[in-house]
Amino acid sequence: TQLKRLVQFAKFFGVRVVPEIDVPAHTMSWGRAYPDLLINCSTVSREAATPTDVPALDPTADATYDLIEKVLAEIARIFPDDRMHLGLDEMRFKCWTERLEGDPRQHFAVFVRRLLEIVRGKLRKHPVVWQEALEASTLTGEATVQTWKCWNRLHEQAALAAIKRRLSVVDASCWYLDW
């Protein structure tokens, strides 16, 4: 109820509240409740500046998608906006190579496809993703790409690539608040 009140309060002032539920990476907290769905990459974690960002959901387990669907359905009930931010950023592909066979980028492409089937098809939401989803998958169709990497003009390159795929773009580069 508190979140629903927050959404109503924001709406009164013309503000849309669109939470980001970042998957498949940034999911260490998910692993506390569902350890079998998390691939905890020990080698990559030791090398990372932020080791808690490294563990990722298992893209080969059907239970992963069942859980994601339940979580996102609850988020959709609380946040009625037609947009849903799915993150899809900062996936360390080396993580999946430690425990899964095959090309990690192919696993990511399958993950993105299945996630979009849930969001577009079942929840009837418009997906918003960070630019890495564009860079690491064959993202097409109705989606919004949010650029944020303002160094070396990476955000401009991502925006142009998104436009070529007929995707909409939100430029958040250099507005990222945790730098």
N, C-alpha and C positions, 0 to 999 in steps of 0.2 A: 504493500500500500504506500509506503514512503516513496518508492520510485515512481509509482503512478502519479502521486501528488507532485513530485518534482517535474515530471513530464508536463502535467497540466499547468503548473506555474510557469515553466519555460514557454509553453505555447501562448500563454496570456501576453508575454512580452515578445512574441514573434520568433522564438528560438526553437529550433528543431533539436531534439536529443537523439543522437544516433550512436549507440555504444559500439565499441569495437570488441568483437570476440575473436581474438587472434589465434588462428590455427594454421598449420599443424605444429609450428614451433611456439615458443613462449607458453608451453603447457605443463610446466613442472608441477603447478598446483593441481592439475587434473590427475597427475600420476599419484598424488597422495590418496585419492579415492579410488582410482582405477589403475593400479600399477601395471596390470597386464596389457594395457593399451598404450603404454608409454615406452618409447625406446630411449633409454638413458645411455648416452654415448660417453663413456668414461674418457676415452682418448681425446675426443674433441672438447669435452668439458674442461680438461686440464689445460688446454691451449687457449681457451676463450677468455676474453676480458670480462665477460659477464656469463659465468658458467650456468646460471639458472635459466638463461635463454636457450640453451642448447637442446635439452631433451625435446623430443617431438613425438606426436601421436603416430601410431603404427598405421601406415596407409594401406596395409595388406589385410587388416582385420575388419571384417564386417561389423563387429561390435563397436569399432571406432565411429563408424557412420551412424549407427543406432544412437550412440551417446550424443554425438554432435546434433543429430536431429532433435533429440529431446531438449537439449540445452537451448538451441536456437528457437524452438517452438515456444519455450517459456519466455525467452527474450522478446519474441514477436508479440506475445500477449501483453507484456509490460510496456514495450516501446512500439506504438502503432505506426510510426513513420514507414513509408514505403521503401526506405533504404535500410540496408543491413550491412555493416562493415565487418568483413571477414578476415582482415589482416593479410594473411598469406605472405608475410615478410620474414626476412632474416632466417630463412631455413638454411641450416648448415647441412648440405647434402652428404658430407663426409659422415655425418651421424648415421644416416640410413645405410651407408656402405659397410658399417661395422657389423650390422645385424641382419640386413636383408640382401637377398641375391638380386641381381639385375641393376639396371641403370636407375640411379636415384632421381634423375630428371623425369624419367618415364613414370616412376612412382608418384612424383609430384603432379605430373599432368593428369594422371588418373585421379589423384586426390582432388585436384581442382574441379575436374569434370563431375565427380560424384558430389562434391560439396555444392556446386552450382545447381545440380539436379534437385537437391534438397531445398535450397534457397529460392530458386526461381519456380520450380515445379510444385513443391509441396507447400511452401510458406508464402508463395506469391510475392516475394520481395525483390527489389532491385539490388544486386550485389555491388558493394564498394570494396576495392582491394588496393593494397599498396603496390607500388610499381614493380616490385620483385615478381609478383604473380604474372605480370605481363612479360617480364624478361625470361621467366623460367617455365612458361607453359604456353599452350596454344590458345590462350584466352581469346574468345570471340563472342559475338552476340551482345546482348544487352548487359552492360556492366559499366561501372565508373572506375577509372584508375586514378588513384591519388598519388601524385608525385611528391617526393620529399627530399631526395638526394640532391642538394644544391651545389655540391662540389663537382668540378670538372664538367659542368653543364649536363649532368646525368638526368636531371629532371626534364630538361628540354628534349633530350633524346627519347626519354620514355613517353613524353607527351606526344611527340611526333609519331612514334611507333603505335601508340594507342589510337590516334586519329586515323592512321592508315588502316587500322582494323575496325574503324567505325565505332570506337568506344569513346565515351565521354571522359573528360579529364577534370580533376580538381587539383590545382597546384598548391601544395602546402609547403613547398620547398622554402627553406630559410624561415619558416614560421613554426618549425618544430620546437616545442617548448621545453624539452629536457636536455638541450645541448649545454 
